[in-house]
Amino acid sequence: MDDATLRPTPILDYPSPVLQQAVKLLSEDRPSPRAFVQKAHLHLSDVMRPIYSVAEKQPASVTMTLNGGSCSQRMACLEALARAYRVPTRVRGLWLRKDFWKERLPLLQLIMPKTLMPWPQFWLEEKWVDFDEIFQPIPDLCKMVTHSFTNAGVSLYDAVRSQPVDLLGKSSQHSLRNFVVGETDFFDTRDELLDKFDDRTWIGTLIFNTVYGGKPVRRVHEQP
């Protein structure tokens, strides 16, 4: 496996003490690579508050120290922890229509453009596994639910443990592919992806931070 998919980066800064401490805790029983990634995901869900943020290049160590992050920032923490456990990761970018966020960001719908979501993969059991299938394959997750993921209740990051967050159109009944208006090639690191494609303006960032920055993610109660 290419070292580029394992090395630390400014965002995936797993040599930092806070990440090394988490890896030590999560690896005490020497889990398999997939079990470690699952365990790390659940750990981040348990200890980290879902908050609004567009600081995509924020180091994982900062997010871990703050104990709060957006879905994308928590994915970055998961990638960093995985790499620290010698699980390679890579990422592609998905361009999402603004109405994917209508329940989360209702005050910005009129001015919000399409958004870039870094979507990671993990090298597990001799193949690349998308973030949406680190717990179970999408077809199996589809059998567990009665309605598609809405991005209104549980956050995207947390949902993948029990719901099909099917942005890649792997299923027919619960596909969210219509929200994806474009995607990038794969990059060895999210740093490279963001350096090339993150075109967020300072004024857009200022408006977002003024309205939502650092606040708890809005959630709507949904029927199971």
Summary of the structure (lengths in Angstrom):
residues: 224
radius of gyration: 16.6
end to end distance: 40.7
largest distance: 49.4
contacts: 701
relative contact order: 0.18
helix: 40%
strand: 16%
